[in-house]
Amino acid sequence: MNTSLREYPLPERSGKFTDLVRMRLDEAGTVSGPRETVTVDRNGQRIHVEVIDLPLDQLFLNPATHRIRAQRSHDPGREAVLEEDPWGKRGQDYLAYLLKALPTDPKRRDPDFDKLREDLEQYGQNEAGLITRHGILVNGNTRAAALRELGKASMRVGVLPESFTWDDITAVELSLQLRNDSRREYSYINRLLAIEERFNLGQTREVIAKEFRSAAKTVDQQMWILQLLRECIERSKSGSSALRLMDFEGMQERLKELHRDYTSLAQNDPDGAEVLKEHRIAAILMQFAKTDVRWIKENFHEEYLSKHLPESLEAAVSRSDSEGEEETIPGLGISVPVTAPKVVAARQLGQLVLQAHAQVKSRGATEEEKQNALGVVEQTKNAFDAALDQAGRDGRLRMRKQLAPERLKEAAAALEQCTAEIVKARGSRIFDEDALDDAIVQFRAAFDQLARQAARGNENPGEGLAWLKQAAGMKEREA
């Protein structure tokens, strides 16, 4: 659902609120001494707007704030009420509820909100909020919710000029919330949605990257992840059940690693990259830790998972091998699969997991549907758990086997660099012979130790080890 602020009708006002704003702005202009202002950016220009004190009960929480954009789908019934009457009590109460809720689980209260509430109670409101002339909070929605909970009657807010468009308002909210001194950052999914909105407004990736204080390649990564999540949501649909964007909150680090490994593998093995993506998404949904998900490679199914999947799930995946579409090669009359069978199988398993999780979370699914879905989730999670345990043990063993050779390769590279530095120092007539001699003595001790440990128990050394023993003088010492 598009929740852009510019699509909402303005709240109905009798004119008294606008008169109150105008009167207090006039009063602020007559006060002697320094006046409080809020600085906002508008198309690269800094504008200082006056801060005034206004009744909290006359300010509106922003239905399109980026802070809770994804979480609005938590309760579809209350979201529908909010869409129908964003400025009414029921819609505003829902916004207040979400502003206090944990982004990853809106059924729970956010400890960060309570920290903000305690700070306001102890020290008062240090930073002013920001509103439109109609009293819509552009910045300070969470503070307003906390101040109301504390029983405060008013809030200090800057007032934007009447000429500001909804696009201007969106840009201002983002610029203020993305400053380093922001008390409470956007959740990951809401940040992705905010970036997408800037793209929809025609901004370039370079401009967006600057606005969000990140690199352009990071913006590309975030848009790839958002597109992937939307595809997962579409594939999870089963009857009235479907996953929501908010269901992927708290998974950002695993999703970032998925993007990195997928794009790297896709350059040489596109099918392997698709298989990796499907299995990792399934593992991420099942809440496996980042350190476990890393062991899922393109060969995860055939080497590990297939040994642990129950027959019912393995049969469903195996049937999918024959379900891929085929195309005929012109001139040869040969039919070949459009999609590799292993990719089709991985997607089938991925879809089973997506739909099962959607039904478990759905309010519209029947009890029987939920129980069946829970069975699929439990069986799949047990299979992944056993497969990941084995993959992890094998992976750690490979790492231990490869660690010593890799260290030696790094040492060889360092020696090459050392040779270049010696040539450079001699050319500049700044070479220190004594310092080099001391370093060579250290190197000789480490070299001898390496030779002794590498030669232990090896009666038939290869070319490299034979050279090492000879260079360390081990044959002479042994004789």
Secondary structure, 3 states (H helix, E strand, C coil): CCCCHHHCCCCCCCCHHHHHHHHHHHHHHHCCCCCCEEEEEECCEEEEEEEEEEEHHHCECCCCCHHHCHHHHHCHHHHHHHHHCCCCHHHHHHHHHHHHEECCEEEEECHHHHHHHHHHHHHCCCCCEEECCCCEEEECHHHHHHHHHCCCCEEEEEECCCCCCHHHHHHHHHHHHCCCCCCCCCCHHHHHHHHHHHHHCCCCHHHHHHHCCCCHHHHHHHHHHHHHHHHHHHHCCECCECCCHHHHCCCHHHHHHHHHHHHHHHCCCHHHHHHHHHHHHHHHHCCCCHHHHCCCCCCHHHHCHHHCCCHHHHHHHHHHHHCCCEEEECCCCEEEECCCHHHHHHHHHHHHHHHHHHHHHCCCCCHHHHHHHHHHHHHHHHHHHHHHHHHHHHHHHHHHHHHHHHHHHHHHHHHHHHHHHHHHHHHCCCCCHHHHHHHHHHHHHHHHHHHHHHHCCCCCCCHHHHHHHHHCCHHHHHC
